[in-house]
Amino acid sequence: MTDEAVHDSAESVKSAESPVNPDSQTTSETSEEVTGSDEEQSEETEEQQNENSEVQEYDEGLKKSRTTFSERFNKFLANFRSVDEEFFDDLEELLIESDVGYETALRISDELREEVKLRNAKKRSDVSDVIVEKLVDMYDEEGKEEDNALHFSQDDKPTVFLFVGVNGAGKTTTIGKLAHRFQSQGKKVLLAAGDTFRAGAIEQLQRWGERVNVPVEAKPAQTDPASVVYDALHRAIDEHYDILLVDTAGRLQNNQNLMRELEKIKRVISREIPEAPQEVLLVLDGSTGQNALSQAKQFKETTDVSGIVLTKLDGSSQGGIVLAIRNELHLPVKLVGLGEQMDDLRDFDAEKFIYGLFKDLIVGSGD
């Protein structure tokens, strides 16, 4: 029967309002199953596309770090003569230069001594394989209990994220991009301009609010930051906002007045919403390498940091700092900045990160 005849037959059955034919029903169910299957395949395809897109973003975002590390590593291997003390001294220097951290560099070097002996690795390719494997294994091992997820309110109260970090690290930009993300997900978002020490900081956050169409709770410069946060909290509660993102001052981390101010803000938040803040996120400039690690250590000592936001990785050759943060501070990296576009602030994915950072070495070690 032709398609046209089938169509005419179906129309005549419908117009006659005859009972449903069992065979016809089976055909319909089969058709629905096929449609459902197609939709599932479409969803899987979309998920795969998103996955590939994220891998590509990590690949591109870490290209500069990967290239720099690979060049140093290849130069190191080019001078390979034998596995002696000079070899391990040079390896430590390479790792420290790559911003994996002093403690991490020593640990890797010590463990490699044992591993090289165990495997009796003497050829350049064997030694290279051991080093790459040890870097990846150590990274995985340190992250076993790590919680990289962002946490949200479990009741009808707003979720509060408190952002800390020195000026210039990218706090305000991070807040703006995150506000855009949450709003795109259908969340009602409010920003709080808690950096009242600089008029420019208030204006910058307000510009981001206008850009992403999100309101900003703000007061004039030099106002008590805790009072701004207090008003923002009550506005968020009264007007049923889902998420409140709080900016704070970012003068040098060794400024005790700043640390006391951050503690005061945190107390105000916890007093008004006992479960909040759900996250205290330390924003670090990934391009500053060991300086970022130093900042993280000092903030961790004085502030209850729950996670790291590592910005500007796309323009940095110092992506190895994530290894140092994970191995030495045991603070989870929760978000990474992989570009300048609005959607380039990504949830941290350890597997994609380690592949993006060491891809050339991993691929090369398999040759």
Secondary structure, DSSP 8 states (H G I E B T S, - for coil): --HHHHHHHHHHHHHHT----HHHHHHHHHHHHHHHHHHHHHHHHHHHHHHHHHHHHHHHHTHHHHHHHHHHHHHHHHT---SSHHHHHHHHHHHHHTTS-HHHHHHHHHHHHHHHHHHT--SHHHHHHHHHHHHHHHHHHHTTT---S----SSSS-EEEEEE--TTSSHHHHHHHHHHHHHHTT--EEEEE--TT-HHHHHHHHHHHHHHT--EE---TTS-HHHHHHHHHHHHHHTT-SEEEEE---S-TT-HHHHHHHHHHHHHHHHHSTT--SEEEEEEEGGGTHHHHHHHHHHHHHS---EEEEE-GGG-S-TTHHHHIIIII---EEEEE-SSSTT-EEE--HHHHHHHHHHHHHHHHT-
